[in-house]
């Protein structure tokens, strides 16, 4: 491979901002695997956010790149998977695509095929475009991908803040998690947080039903495990709080000690897991945790905490939540899914076809 921009390459990143900034290009914020695609003739490389190769996991995308994109180019974008049960994204299905067995990879490439959504062009032919402003790169990207028709897609973009605000509300219903804003004169600078991201933030009251110890040792809490009650009365595991100062981690261990209970007397037993209740125990058997200790200490589900979250992925919080405050005034039984705001469903196909405005 001989390109003007070569792997490994760390992607340019975004920093969070509280509101949509004015006078910029706006794009949907895709919820998938960040990927930089390098093509030099028949040679294709797909680099992850941390520069590891993902070629072996997405053979259908390798073939699509060879068929649809210019013969010598470097594209920045996102790998996503469309849900087979609803009209949006399916991040869990995407995670399953990273599998060590070649036979499983081939099977999943057929049953849950991936899409690649391009949102920047870093090189074309012999030209390194990273030193060009974003508005010029975007124009070149639109020209380079004018003929694509899936599974390679060009992300929609707009300079109209009203349209961007509508996208921010509507596209969440397809599983996207906000907006990316880019200044027209933005040069591409790897591993720098020079773009902006605007994400949804909501709050929920959850039951604290367990914790994992910190990696530094057993005298501090690593994360609190959160639960919400399902309509059938079972306590489902929905996510974690993981960010605390070390002093707080140690004080929490002492504070929660009176609530420690045996696994047999807890809603998250192995029997509950096997019966279909989502519990933290599923992570203990996951290939993602082969080198991690994800066992947990069970707590009587008596304390309620208010957390901030961005959006849900099915029955759980998509990302780690943020601690807001303890809620001693709330009855744990009142912490149900009914309190959560549910975005109106939106069709992923409409997002992909929104175009430039």
C-alpha positions as CSV (number, residue, x, y, z in Angstrom):
1,X,0.0,0.0,0.0
2,X,1.4,3.4,-1.0
3,X,-0.9,6.3,-0.2
4,X,-0.3,9.9,0.7
5,X,-1.9,9.2,4.1
6,X,-0.9,5.8,5.5
7,X,-2.0,3.6,8.4
8,X,-1.8,3.5,11.3
9,X,-3.7,6.8,11.8
10,X,-5.5,8.0,14.8
11,X,-8.8,9.8,13.9
12,X,-9.6,13.4,14.7
13,X,-12.0,13.6,17.7
14,X,-14.7,15.8,19.1
15,X,-15.2,17.5,22.4
16,X,-18.6,17.9,24.1
17,X,-20.4,21.2,24.0
18,X,-23.7,22.1,25.7
19,X,-25.5,23.5,22.7
20,X,-25.3,23.5,18.9
21,X,-22.6,26.0,17.9
22,X,-23.4,28.6,15.2
23,X,-21.9,28.9,11.7
24,X,-20.7,25.3,11.2
25,X,-21.3,22.1,9.3
26,X,-23.6,19.7,11.1
27,X,-23.7,16.0,10.8
28,X,-25.5,13.1,12.6
29,X,-23.4,11.5,15.4
30,X,-23.3,7.9,14.5
31,X,-23.3,5.2,17.2
32,X,-20.9,2.6,15.9
33,X,-17.2,1.8,15.4
34,X,-15.1,4.6,14.3
35,X,-13.1,3.5,11.2
36,X,-10.6,4.9,8.8
37,X,-10.7,3.1,5.4
38,X,-7.5,3.0,3.3
39,X,-7.8,1.7,-0.3
40,X,-4.9,1.4,-2.8
41,X,-6.3,-0.7,-5.7
42,X,-7.2,-4.1,-4.3
43,X,-5.5,-3.5,-1.0
44,X,-7.9,-2.4,1.7
45,X,-7.2,-1.6,5.3
46,X,-9.8,-0.6,7.9
47,X,-8.3,0.9,11.0
48,X,-10.2,1.2,14.3
49,X,-10.2,4.2,16.6
50,X,-7.1,2.8,18.3
51,X,-5.5,1.9,14.9
52,X,-6.1,-1.9,15.2
53,X,-7.1,-3.6,11.9
54,X,-10.7,-4.6,11.5
55,X,-10.5,-6.0,8.0
56,X,-11.0,-9.6,9.1
57,X,-14.3,-8.8,10.9
58,X,-16.0,-7.0,8.0
59,X,-15.3,-8.9,4.7
60,X,-18.5,-7.5,3.2
61,X,-17.2,-3.9,3.7
62,X,-13.8,-4.8,2.1
63,X,-15.6,-5.9,-1.0
64,X,-17.9,-2.9,-1.0
65,X,-14.9,-0.6,-0.7
66,X,-13.3,-2.2,-3.7
67,X,-16.5,-1.9,-5.7
68,X,-17.6,1.6,-4.8
69,X,-15.0,4.0,-3.6
70,X,-12.1,5.6,-5.7
71,X,-9.2,3.3,-6.3
72,X,-6.8,5.3,-4.2
73,X,-8.3,7.1,-1.2
74,X,-8.5,7.4,2.6
75,X,-12.0,7.8,4.2
76,X,-12.9,8.6,7.8
77,X,-16.2,7.3,8.9
78,X,-18.3,4.9,11.1
79,X,-19.2,1.2,10.8
80,X,-22.8,0.6,11.9
81,X,-25.3,-2.3,11.8
82,X,-29.0,-1.8,11.2
83,X,-31.3,-3.7,13.5
84,X,-33.2,-6.7,12.2
85,X,-36.1,-6.0,14.6
86,X,-36.7,-2.3,14.3
87,X,-35.8,0.6,12.0
88,X,-32.7,1.9,13.8
89,X,-29.2,0.9,14.7
90,X,-28.2,-2.1,16.7
91,X,-24.9,-1.6,18.6
92,X,-25.1,-5.0,20.3
93,X,-25.2,-6.7,17.0
94,X,-22.3,-4.6,15.9
95,X,-20.3,-5.8,18.9
96,X,-21.0,-9.4,18.0
97,X,-19.2,-8.9,14.7
98,X,-15.8,-8.8,16.5
99,X,-15.4,-12.6,16.8
100,X,-12.3,-14.7,16.8
101,X,-13.8,-17.5,14.6
102,X,-13.6,-17.0,10.9
103,X,-16.7,-19.2,10.4
104,X,-18.7,-17.0,12.8
105,X,-17.5,-13.9,11.0
106,X,-18.7,-15.2,7.7
107,X,-22.1,-16.2,9.2
108,X,-22.6,-12.7,10.8
109,X,-21.5,-10.9,7.6
110,X,-24.5,-12.5,6.0
111,X,-27.1,-12.2,8.9
112,X,-26.1,-8.8,10.3
113,X,-24.2,-7.1,7.5
114,X,-22.4,-3.8,8.3
115,X,-22.6,-0.4,6.7
116,X,-19.9,2.2,6.4
117,X,-20.9,5.8,6.7
118,X,-18.2,8.2,5.4
119,X,-17.9,11.7,6.8
120,X,-14.4,12.9,5.7
121,X,-11.9,12.4,2.9
122,X,-8.3,12.4,4.0
123,X,-6.6,11.5,0.7
124,X,-7.6,11.0,-2.9
125,X,-5.2,9.7,-5.6
126,X,-1.8,11.3,-4.8
127,X,-3.2,14.2,-2.9
128,X,-3.1,14.5,0.9
129,X,-6.2,16.4,1.8
130,X,-5.6,16.7,5.6
131,X,-4.2,20.2,5.1
132,X,-7.3,21.4,3.3
133,X,-10.2,23.1,5.1
134,X,-13.2,20.9,5.9
135,X,-15.5,22.6,3.4
136,X,-13.1,21.7,0.6
137,X,-12.8,18.1,1.9
138,X,-16.5,17.8,2.1
139,X,-17.0,18.9,-1.5
140,X,-14.3,16.4,-2.6
141,X,-16.0,13.7,-0.6
142,X,-19.4,14.3,-2.2
143,X,-17.8,14.1,-5.6
144,X,-15.8,11.0,-4.8
145,X,-18.8,9.1,-3.4
146,X,-21.4,10.4,-5.8
147,X,-22.2,6.9,-7.1
148,X,-22.3,4.8,-3.9
149,X,-25.5,2.9,-3.1
150,X,-24.8,0.9,0.0
151,X,-23.4,-0.6,2.1
152,X,-21.1,2.4,1.7
153,X,-22.9,5.7,2.4
154,X,-22.2,9.4,2.6
155,X,-23.3,11.0,5.9
156,X,-25.8,13.8,5.6
157,X,-24.6,17.3,6.4
158,X,-26.2,20.7,6.7
159,X,-25.2,24.3,7.5
160,X,-28.7,25.2,8.5
161,X,-29.0,25.3,12.3
162,X,-32.8,24.8,12.1
163,X,-32.3,21.6,10.1
164,X,-29.6,20.5,12.5
165,X,-31.8,21.0,15.5
166,X,-34.5,18.9,13.9
167,X,-32.0,16.2,13.1
168,X,-30.9,16.3,16.8
169,X,-34.4,15.4,17.9
170,X,-35.6,13.1,15.1
171,X,-32.5,11.0,14.5
172,X,-32.2,9.8,18.0
173,X,-35.3,7.7,17.2
174,X,-33.1,5.7,14.8
175,X,-30.4,5.1,17.4
176,X,-28.1,8.0,16.7
177,X,-26.8,9.9,19.7
178,X,-26.5,13.6,18.8
179,X,-24.7,15.9,16.4
180,X,-21.2,16.6,15.2
181,X,-20.3,20.2,14.4
182,X,-17.3,21.1,12.2
183,X,-15.9,24.5,11.4
184,X,-15.7,25.2,7.7
185,X,-11.9,25.9,7.9
186,X,-11.1,22.9,10.1
187,X,-8.0,21.1,9.0
188,X,-7.8,17.4,9.8
189,X,-5.5,16.8,12.8
190,X,-5.3,13.2,14.0
191,X,-6.0,12.5,17.7
192,X,-7.0,16.2,18.4
193,X,-10.4,17.1,19.8
194,X,-11.2,19.9,17.4
195,X,-14.7,19.0,16.3
196,X,-17.7,19.5,18.6
197,X,-20.3,17.0,19.7
198,X,-23.8,17.8,21.1
199,X,-25.4,14.8,22.9
200,X,-28.7,14.2,24.6
201,X,-28.6,14.3,28.4
202,X,-31.5,13.1,30.6
203,X,-31.8,11.9,34.2
204,X,-33.2,8.8,35.7
205,X,-33.7,7.4,39.3
206,X,-32.1,3.9,39.6
207,X,-31.7,1.3,42.2
208,X,-28.1,0.6,43.3
209,X,-28.1,-3.2,43.5
210,X,-24.4,-4.0,43.5
211,X,-20.8,-2.9,42.9
212,X,-17.6,-4.0,41.4
213,X,-14.3,-3.3,43.3
214,X,-11.7,-1.0,41.8
215,X,-8.8,-2.3,39.8
216,X,-6.4,-0.8,42.4
217,X,-7.6,-3.2,45.1
218,X,-10.5,-4.3,47.3
219,X,-10.6,-1.2,49.5
220,X,-12.4,1.0,46.9
221,X,-15.4,0.7,44.6
222,X,-14.9,0.7,40.9
223,X,-18.5,1.1,39.7
224,X,-22.0,1.0,41.0
225,X,-24.4,-1.4,39.3
226,X,-27.8,0.1,38.5
227,X,-31.2,-1.5,38.2
228,X,-34.7,-0.6,37.0
229,X,-37.8,-2.6,37.6
230,X,-39.5,-4.2,34.6
231,X,-43.3,-4.3,34.2
232,X,-43.2,-8.0,35.4
233,X,-41.5,-6.9,38.7
234,X,-38.0,-8.2,37.9
235,X,-35.0,-5.9,38.6
236,X,-33.1,-5.5,35.3
237,X,-29.5,-4.5,35.2
238,X,-29.3,-1.3,33.1
239,X,-25.8,0.1,33.5
240,X,-23.1,1.5,35.8
241,X,-21.7,4.7,37.4
242,X,-18.0,4.6,37.1
243,X,-16.5,8.0,37.7
244,X,-15.8,8.9,41.3
245,X,-12.8,10.5,43.0
246,X,-10.7,7.9,44.7
247,X,-11.6,9.2,48.2
248,X,-15.3,8.8,47.3
249,X,-14.6,5.3,46.0
250,X,-13.2,4.3,49.4
251,X,-15.9,6.1,51.5
252,X,-18.6,4.4,49.4
253,X,-17.2,1.0,50.2
254,X,-17.8,1.7,53.9
255,X,-21.1,3.4,53.4
256,X,-22.6,0.5,51.4
257,X,-21.2,-2.3,53.6
258,X,-24.4,-2.7,55.6
259,X,-26.3,-3.4,52.4
260,X,-24.1,-6.3,51.3
261,X,-26.1,-9.5,50.9
262,X,-25.5,-13.0,49.7
263,X,-26.0,-13.8,46.0
264,X,-28.7,-16.3,46.8
265,X,-30.9,-13.6,48.4
266,X,-30.4,-11.1,45.5
267,X,-32.5,-10.4,42.4
268,X,-29.5,-11.0,40.2
269,X,-28.9,-14.7,40.7
270,X,-27.7,-17.0,38.0
271,X,-31.2,-18.4,37.9
272,X,-32.6,-15.0,37.1
273,X,-30.1,-14.6,34.4
274,X,-30.9,-17.9,32.8
275,X,-34.7,-17.1,33.1
276,X,-34.2,-14.0,30.9
277,X,-33.7,-11.1,33.4
278,X,-30.8,-8.9,32.4
279,X,-28.2,-9.1,35.1
280,X,-24.5,-8.2,35.5
281,X,-23.7,-11.9,35.4
282,X,-23.9,-12.0,31.6
283,X,-20.7,-10.0,31.4
284,X,-18.9,-12.6,33.4
285,X,-19.3,-15.1,30.5
286,X,-18.7,-12.6,27.7
287,X,-15.6,-12.9,25.5
288,X,-15.2,-9.2,26.0
289,X,-14.3,-9.8,29.6
290,X,-12.0,-12.8,29.2
291,X,-9.1,-11.0,31.0
292,X,-11.2,-8.9,33.4
293,X,-12.8,-9.7,36.8
294,X,-16.4,-8.6,36.3
295,X,-17.8,-10.4,39.4
296,X,-19.8,-8.1,41.6
297,X,-20.8,-7.7,45.3
298,X,-24.5,-7.9,45.7
299,X,-26.4,-5.2,47.6
300,X,-29.9,-5.2,49.0
301,X,-31.7,-3.0,46.5
302,X,-32.6,-0.3,49.0
303,X,-30.8,2.8,47.8
304,X,-31.8,5.1,44.9
305,X,-29.5,7.3,42.9
306,X,-30.2,9.9,40.2
307,X,-28.0,9.6,37.2
308,X,-27.5,11.4,34.0
309,X,-27.5,9.5,30.7
310,X,-27.6,10.2,27.0
311,X,-29.7,7.5,25.5
312,X,-30.9,3.9,25.8
313,X,-29.7,0.9,23.7
314,X,-32.7,-1.4,24.1
315,X,-33.3,-2.1,27.8
316,X,-30.0,-0.6,29.0
317,X,-28.1,2.7,29.1
318,X,-25.9,2.9,26.0
319,X,-23.0,4.6,27.8
320,X,-21.7,4.9,31.4
321,X,-24.0,7.1,33.4
322,X,-22.9,10.1,35.6
323,X,-23.7,10.5,39.2
324,X,-26.0,13.4,40.0
325,X,-27.3,12.9,43.6
326,X,-28.6,10.3,46.1
327,X,-32.4,10.2,46.3
328,X,-33.3,9.0,49.9
329,X,-36.8,10.4,49.2
330,X,-37.5,7.8,46.5
331,X,-38.9,4.3,47.0
332,X,-36.8,1.8,45.1
333,X,-39.9,0.2,43.8
334,X,-40.7,3.4,42.0
335,X,-37.6,3.1,39.9
336,X,-39.2,1.7,36.7
337,X,-38.7,1.9,33.0
338,X,-41.9,4.0,32.9
339,X,-40.0,7.1,34.0
340,X,-37.7,7.1,31.0
341,X,-38.4,9.3,28.0
342,X,-38.8,7.2,24.9
343,X,-37.7,8.8,21.6
344,X,-40.1,8.5,18.7
345,X,-38.9,5.8,16.3
346,X,-37.3,7.1,13.2
347,X,-36.2,5.1,10.1
348,X,-32.5,4.7,9.6
349,X,-33.0,4.8,5.9
350,X,-34.4,8.3,6.1
351,X,-31.2,9.4,8.0
352,X,-29.0,7.9,5.4
353,X,-31.0,9.5,2.6
354,X,-31.2,13.0,4.2
355,X,-28.4,14.3,1.9
356,X,-26.7,17.7,2.1
357,X,-28.7,20.8,2.9
